[in-house]
Amino acid sequence: MIKIRVSQINGCAFCIGMHTADARKMKVSEEEIYLLNAWDDTNVFSEKAKLAFKLAEAITHISKNGVPDKLYDEVRTSFSEEEYTDLVLIINQINMWNRLSISMGDQHLI
């Protein structure tokens, strides 16, 4: 779901489609997929998932406000060190792939 959310923020239609198809293969509910863009206004997602989405948004918009120390502290309290590292890596990896896909004209990447 992180891959979809970051791709939504970056406006990568190709990536949204690809990651949504992957989520469906992994049996993510249609409700979760439909409500992802409004994750903060629904009770469909766990508090841990919401915290991951919040971090994903902060990192994706890093040039606006950085990532607040308070958010890092919240994430590190809720996630193991391995989960935290994996989360930060996937958020940054998807940001990179989104930018490559958009700048190269979507279909040229995969």
C-alpha positions in Angstrom: 0.0 0.0 0.0 3.0 2.3 0.6 3.9 1.9 -3.1 0.4 2.9 -4.2 0.3 5.9 -1.8 3.7 7.3 -2.8 2.8 6.8 -6.5 -0.5 8.7 -5.9 1.3 11.6 -4.4 3.8 11.7 -7.3 1.1 11.3 -9.9 2.6 8.3 -11.6 -0.4 6.7 -13.3 1.7 3.8 -14.6 3.0 3.0 -11.1 -0.4 3.3 -9.5 -1.8 0.8 -11.9 1.1 -1.6 -11.5 1.1 -1.4 -7.7 -2.7 -1.7 -7.4 -2.6 -4.8 -9.5 0.1 -6.2 -7.2 -2.0 -5.3 -4.2 -5.0 -7.2 -5.6 -2.8 -10.2 -6.2 -1.8 -10.0 -2.5 -5.5 -10.0 -1.6 -5.6 -6.4 -0.3 -9.3 -5.5 0.0 -10.9 -3.2 -2.6 -12.1 -1.0 0.3 -8.5 -0.4 1.4 -7.4 0.3 -2.2 -10.3 2.7 -2.7 -9.8 4.5 0.6 -6.1 4.8 0.5 -6.1 8.3 -0.9 -8.1 9.3 2.2 -6.3 7.0 4.7 -6.4 9.6 7.5 -10.2 10.0 7.3 -11.1 6.3 7.6 -10.9 3.6 10.2 -10.1 0.9 7.6 -6.3 1.1 8.3 -4.5 0.2 11.6 -2.8 3.0 13.5 0.5 1.4 12.5 -0.4 1.5 8.8 -1.5 5.1 9.2 1.8 6.0 10.8 3.6 4.4 7.8 1.5 6.4 5.4 2.2 9.6 7.4 6.0 8.9 7.1 5.6 8.1 3.4 3.9 11.4 2.8 6.5 13.3 4.8 9.4 11.7 3.0 7.7 12.1 -0.4 7.2 15.8 0.3 10.6 16.2 2.1 11.4 19.5 0.3 8.4 21.2 1.9 8.9 20.6 5.6 11.5 17.9 6.0 10.5 15.0 8.3 9.7 16.1 11.8 11.8 14.5 14.6 8.5 13.8 16.4 7.4 11.6 13.5 10.7 9.7 13.4 10.3 9.1 17.1 6.7 7.8 16.7 7.7 5.5 13.9 10.7 4.2 15.7 8.6 3.5 18.8 6.0 1.6 16.7 8.2 -0.3 14.3 11.2 -2.6 14.9 14.6 -1.3 13.6 14.3 -3.7 10.7 10.7 -2.7 9.9 11.7 1.0 10.1 14.7 0.5 7.8 12.6 -1.5 5.3 9.9 1.2 5.4 12.3 4.1 4.7 14.0 2.1 2.0 10.7 1.3 0.2 9.4 4.8 0.4 12.6 6.2 -1.1 12.8 3.4 -3.7 9.3 4.0 -5.0 9.9 7.8 -5.1 12.9 7.1 -7.3 11.0 4.7 -9.6 8.1 7.1 -9.8 10.4 9.9 -11.0 12.2 7.7 -13.5 8.9 6.4 -14.9 7.4 9.9 -15.2 10.6 11.5 -16.7 11.0 8.6 -19.2 7.4 8.4 -20.3 6.1 5.6 -18.1 6.3 2.6 -20.5 10.0 2.8 -21.0 11.0 1.5 -17.5 9.6 -2.0 -17.0 
